[in-house]
Amino acid sequence: MKFDLIIVGGGTSGVACAYIAAKKGLHTLLVEKTDVLGGAITQGLVVPSMKVDTNGINCEFFTDLKAFAAKYNANYTYIDSNDAWFNPELLKIVLDDMLSSVNCNILYSTQVQNITKESCYNVTLLHKMLSIYVESDYIVDATSNAEIFKILKLDLQNESENQQAATLRFILSNIDLKVFSKWITELDKDTNVTTVDNTGDEIHLSTAYTWDENRKWALEPIFKEAVKNGDLTFNDTAYFQVFSIKSMPNSLAFNCPRIILENYENLLDPFVYSRALKQGRERIYRIYNFCKKYFPGFENCFISHISDTLGVRESYRIKGKYTLKKEDIITNKQFDNIAFTCNYPIDIHSSSKTNDKLEYTNHTYSIPIETLIAEKDENVYAIGRIISADFEAQAAVRTQLSCFSMGEAAAKDIAKKFN
């Protein structure tokens, strides 16, 4: 079977690419190794999506996603105007509906076994024990680890000694949010940290604490007491952040725990990755018991979800026709062929207490389409966290809304080549 393009990876960038490509009439195949679309936003429980300034560039998928989510009561606009507070479970249904609406072909539980290139790409897929042979004019690598670039022997950037810390997210349910929201707003008057939005139907809120000593945290005495009492380890306190979830009343999504790696360990090592998952689940259980003991309203809560995948922020990055640099972001370098814009800070989560970074630019910067195209093969694209960027630039453009726009930009660029 011949396709115009094959997207490998149905995460945030891949699903956006597949939707826009099929919507534009391209014969599109989306290959996903698991049984569900959405990647970080569904399986990884990375909700809500962080706000970025898109300038209206390549945000058609995001606009359509919100419209489809509204059909399932799966999204909420928070008081800070962030309109991407998605329900991760319902979004699995939403994304199926979206891709069905544009007749996109999807293969679940399928991985790429091999690719050769002649007049087009000959792709061998493996669905459980069944081999499937397809052809395509274009290939989009949305695997998050540049797996297709490795198969095609296309260049990757040299591995950096720097790396971002990972997170294993989870959800606690059966929380009395009325009690907790009253307590936390009385404790913490800093609305840059703690906010509550009571709509009458649902209570929505967010609060946080980190081991960063550069600011005053209202929750700091409670976390220090828990460490003193042996209910938490010091490393458990590295990062703590919670968000409410649309259509999941009395539940909170936890953006933690942070995975603390030893010196020179790297998540690209499968043994390190596996130990990180185990560490994350151990930390989740401690944080769960800590919340039950120290937070009013949590007395009867339970763990309802643990992320199916480790939240990895940075791994392999491809070598594209252009490599985005930190200096490009800081100086607001102008480009001719803009794939998307962003105003998110350079956001580096470290395993070390002293190496976190949150560097704001105070302007919206642009990213060129050349960062998504392989340096040595213009028919191969890469989207998501594997974008062609240096370590610090990637730390600014890896968020979900940017990944949506990357996927859309790649799809539209390919579609132009068929006209």
C-alpha positions in Angstrom: 0.0 0.0 0.0 1.3 3.4 -0.9 0.9 6.5 1.3 1.8 10.2 0.7 3.4 10.3 4.2 3.9 8.1 7.2 4.1 9.6 10.7 5.8 7.3 13.2 4.7 8.2 16.7 1.2 9.2 17.8 2.2 11.6 20.6 1.4 15.3 20.8 3.4 16.3 17.6 2.6 13.1 15.6 -1.1 13.3 16.1 -1.2 16.9 15.1 0.8 16.2 12.0 -1.4 13.2 11.0 -4.6 15.2 11.5 -3.6 18.2 9.5 -2.0 16.1 6.7 -5.2 14.0 6.3 -7.4 17.1 6.6 -5.5 18.5 3.6 -6.2 15.4 1.6 -2.9 13.6 1.9 -3.1 9.8 2.0 -1.7 9.5 5.6 -0.7 6.7 7.8 -0.1 7.2 11.6 1.9 4.4 13.2 1.7 4.2 17.0 3.5 1.6 19.1 0.9 1.6 22.0 -2.8 1.3 21.9 -3.7 5.0 22.4 -2.9 8.4 20.9 -1.7 11.5 22.7 1.6 10.4 24.2 2.6 12.8 27.0 -0.8 14.4 27.2 -2.7 11.2 27.7 -0.4 8.3 28.7 2.0 10.7 30.4 -0.7 12.7 32.3 1.0 16.0 31.3 -2.0 18.2 31.9 -2.7 21.1 31.6 -0.7 22.2 28.6 1.4 25.3 29.3 0.5 28.6 27.6 2.6 29.9 24.7 2.1 32.7 22.3 1.4 31.1 18.9 0.7 34.4 17.1 -2.0 32.4 15.2 0.7 30.5 13.3 0.0 26.8 12.8 -2.5 26.5 15.6 -5.3 25.0 13.5 -4.9 21.6 15.2 -5.1 23.1 18.6 -8.2 25.1 17.7 -9.9 21.9 16.3 -8.8 19.9 19.4 -10.5 22.3 21.7 -13.7 22.1 19.6 -13.7 18.3 19.7 -12.8 18.2 23.4 -15.9 20.4 24.1 -18.1 17.6 22.7 -16.8 15.4 25.5 -16.6 18.0 28.3 -12.9 17.3 28.2 -11.4 20.8 28.5 -11.5 23.8 30.7 -10.3 27.5 30.4 -8.7 28.4 33.7 -8.9 31.9 35.3 -5.5 32.8 33.8 -7.1 32.3 30.3 -5.2 29.0 29.7 -7.6 27.1 27.5 -5.7 23.9 27.5 -6.7 22.2 30.8 -7.5 18.8 29.2 -8.8 15.6 30.8 -6.2 13.0 29.8 -8.5 10.0 29.8 -11.2 11.7 27.8 -8.6 13.0 25.4 -7.9 9.4 24.3 -11.5 9.3 22.9 -11.3 12.9 21.5 -8.1 12.1 19.5 -9.7 9.0 18.0 -12.7 11.0 17.0 -10.6 13.8 15.4 -8.5 11.4 13.2 -11.6 9.5 12.2 -13.2 12.7 11.1 -10.4 13.3 8.5 -10.1 9.6 7.4 -6.6 9.2 8.7 -5.2 5.6 8.7 -4.0 4.5 12.1 -2.0 1.4 13.1 -1.9 0.8 16.8 0.4 -1.6 18.5 2.8 -1.3 15.5 6.4 -0.4 15.2 8.8 0.2 12.4 11.1 -2.7 11.8 13.1 -1.4 8.8 13.1 1.3 6.1 14.9 1.3 2.8 14.9 4.0 0.2 14.6 3.5 -3.6 12.2 5.7 -5.6 10.3 6.1 -2.3 10.5 4.7 1.2 9.9 1.0 1.7 8.7 0.5 5.2 8.4 -2.8 7.1 6.1 -2.6 10.0 5.6 -5.1 12.8 2.1 -5.5 14.3 2.5 -8.0 17.1 3.8 -11.0 15.0 2.5 -9.7 11.7 4.8 -8.0 9.2 3.2 -5.2 7.1 4.8 -3.7 4.0 4.0 -0.1 3.0 5.5 2.6 0.9 5.6 6.4 1.3 7.0 9.5 -0.3 7.7 11.2 3.0 8.5 10.0 6.5 7.9 12.0 9.7 9.8 10.9 12.8 7.6 11.7 15.9 9.1 8.9 18.0 10.5 11.3 20.7 13.8 9.3 20.5 14.7 9.8 16.8 14.2 6.1 16.2 13.5 6.6 12.4 16.6 8.8 12.1 18.6 5.9 13.6 17.2 3.4 11.1 17.9 5.7 8.2 21.3 6.5 9.5 20.6 10.2 9.5 22.7 12.5 11.6 21.9 13.2 15.2 23.5 15.8 17.4 26.3 14.8 19.6 25.1 13.8 23.0 25.5 16.5 25.6 26.7 16.0 29.1 23.7 18.1 30.2 20.3 16.5 30.6 17.0 17.3 32.0 15.4 15.5 35.0 12.5 13.3 34.2 9.1 13.2 36.0 6.6 10.4 36.6 3.2 11.9 37.0 0.2 10.6 38.8 -3.4 11.4 39.9 -5.0 11.3 43.4 -8.8 11.0 43.6 -11.4 11.3 46.3 -10.0 14.5 47.6 -12.3 17.0 49.3 -11.3 19.9 47.1 -13.7 22.3 49.0 -11.8 21.7 52.2 -8.3 21.7 50.5 -9.0 24.8 48.4 -10.1 26.8 51.5 -7.1 25.6 53.5 -4.5 26.3 50.8 -5.8 29.8 49.9 -5.7 30.8 53.6 -2.2 29.4 53.8 -0.8 30.8 50.6 -1.7 34.4 49.5 0.8 34.4 46.6 -1.4 34.1 43.5 1.7 33.5 41.4 1.8 30.1 43.1 -1.6 29.2 44.3 -4.9 30.0 42.5 -8.4 28.6 43.0 -11.3 28.9 40.5 -14.7 27.8 41.9 -17.2 27.6 39.1 -20.0 26.3 41.3 -20.0 23.0 39.4 -16.3 22.2 39.9 -13.4 23.5 41.9 -10.3 24.1 39.9 -7.0 25.0 41.5 -3.2 24.9 41.2 -0.4 25.2 43.8 3.3 24.3 44.0 6.5 24.0 46.0 10.1 23.3 45.0 13.4 23.0 46.8 14.4 26.3 45.1 15.3 28.7 47.9 15.2 31.8 45.8 11.6 32.4 46.6 9.3 32.1 49.6 7.0 29.0 49.5 4.0 28.9 51.8 4.2 25.0 51.8 7.9 25.0 52.8 7.4 24.5 56.6 5.1 21.5 55.9 7.6 19.8 53.5 10.5 20.4 55.9 8.5 18.9 58.8 7.7 15.8 56.7 11.4 15.4 55.9 12.3 15.8 59.6 9.7 13.2 60.5 10.9 10.7 57.9 7.7 10.9 55.8 9.5 12.3 52.8 13.1 12.2 51.7 14.8 15.4 50.8 14.9 14.5 47.1 11.1 14.0 47.3 10.8 17.7 47.8 12.6 18.7 44.6 9.4 19.6 42.8 5.8 19.5 43.8 2.9 20.9 41.6 -0.8 20.0 41.3 -3.6 20.8 38.9 -7.2 20.0 38.9 -8.7 18.1 36.0 -11.9 18.9 34.0 -14.7 16.3 34.5 -12.7 14.6 37.3 -14.1 16.3 40.4 -12.1 15.8 43.6 -9.0 14.7 41.7 -5.7 16.4 41.2 -2.9 15.8 38.7 0.6 15.8 40.2 3.5 17.2 38.2 5.9 15.2 40.3 7.9 13.4 41.5 11.2 14.5 39.9 13.5 11.6 39.1 17.0 12.2 40.7 19.8 10.6 38.7 23.3 9.8 40.0 26.3 11.5 38.4 26.9 10.4 34.8 23.7 8.4 34.6 21.6 9.0 31.5 18.1 8.0 30.7 19.2 6.9 27.2 20.6 3.8 29.0 17.7 1.3 29.2 18.9 0.1 32.7 18.9 3.6 34.0 15.5 4.3 32.5 14.1 1.2 34.1 15.5 2.1 37.5 14.0 5.6 37.1 10.5 4.2 36.7 11.0 2.2 39.9 12.3 5.2 41.7 9.3 7.3 40.5 6.7 4.8 41.7 8.5 4.6 45.1 8.4 8.4 45.4 4.7 8.5 44.3 3.7 6.2 47.2 5.6 8.4 49.7 4.0 11.6 48.4 0.6 10.0 48.4 0.9 9.1 52.1 2.4 12.6 52.8 -0.6 14.3 51.3 -3.0 12.1 53.3 -1.2 13.0 56.5 -0.4 16.7 56.1 -3.1 18.2 53.7 -6.7 18.8 54.9 -9.1 17.2 52.4 -6.8 14.3 51.5 -7.7 12.0 54.3 -9.6 9.5 52.1 -7.8 10.0 48.8 -6.4 7.2 46.7 -4.0 6.8 43.8 -6.2 6.5 40.7 -3.6 6.8 37.9 0.1 6.5 37.5 1.6 7.6 34.2 2.2 4.8 31.7 5.4 6.4 30.7 8.3 8.4 32.2 8.1 12.1 31.5 11.4 12.6 29.7 12.1 16.2 28.7 15.1 15.7 26.5 16.8 12.8 24.8 18.2 12.6 21.2 18.0 15.7 19.0 18.3 15.5 15.2 20.6 17.4 13.0 18.4 19.4 10.7 18.9 21.9 7.9 19.1 24.5 10.7 19.9 24.1 14.4 18.0 26.5 16.7 20.4 28.0 19.2 19.8 29.7 22.6 21.2 32.9 21.1 18.5 32.8 18.4 15.9 32.8 21.1 17.6 35.5 23.3 18.2 37.8 20.4 14.9 37.1 18.7 16.5 36.2 15.4 14.2 36.5 12.4 13.6 33.7 9.9 11.9 33.6 6.5 10.1 30.2 6.8 8.5 30.2 10.3 7.2 26.9 11.5 5.9 28.3 14.8 6.4 30.9 17.4 6.8 30.7 21.2 7.4 32.8 24.2 8.1 30.0 26.7 11.2 30.4 28.9 14.3 28.3 28.8 13.1 25.8 31.4 15.7 23.3 32.6 14.7 20.8 35.3 17.9 19.4 36.9 18.7 16.5 39.1 20.8 18.9 41.1 19.4 21.5 43.4 21.6 24.3 42.0 21.3 23.7 38.3 17.6 24.5 37.6 17.0 27.3 35.1 14.0 29.4 34.2 15.2 32.1 31.8 12.5 34.4 30.4 13.0 36.3 27.1 10.2 38.9 27.4 9.4 38.5 23.7 7.9 36.0 21.3 10.5 34.3 19.1 10.2 32.3 16.0 11.4 28.8 14.9 12.1 28.0 11.2 10.8 25.0 9.3 14.4 24.0 8.6 14.7 22.8 12.2 12.2 20.0 11.4 13.8 18.7 8.2 16.7 16.3 8.1 20.0 17.9 7.0 20.7 15.2 4.4 17.2 14.1 3.3 14.5 16.8 2.7 11.8 14.1 2.6 12.4 13.1 6.2 11.0 15.4 9.0 11.4 15.3 12.8 8.9 16.8 15.2 8.5 17.0 19.0 11.4 17.0 21.5 13.9 15.7 18.9 13.7 19.0 17.0 17.1 20.3 15.7 18.1 22.6 18.5 20.8 22.9 21.1 20.2 21.8 24.7 18.9 25.2 26.0 16.9 26.1 23.0 15.2 22.7 23.1 14.3 23.4 26.7 12.2 26.3 25.6 10.3 24.8 22.6 9.5 21.3 23.9 6.1 22.1 25.4 2.8 20.6 24.1 1.4 23.6 22.2 4.7 24.0 20.4 4.7 20.3 19.6 1.2 20.7 18.1 2.5 23.5 15.9 5.6 21.5 14.9 3.4 18.7 13.7 1.1 21.0 11.8 4.0 22.9 10.2 5.5 19.7 9.0 2.2 18.5 7.5 1.6 21.8 5.7 5.1 21.9 4.4 4.8 18.4 2.9 1.3 19.2 1.5 2.8 22.1 -0.4 5.2 19.8 -2.1 2.2 17.8 -3.6 0.7 20.9 -5.1 
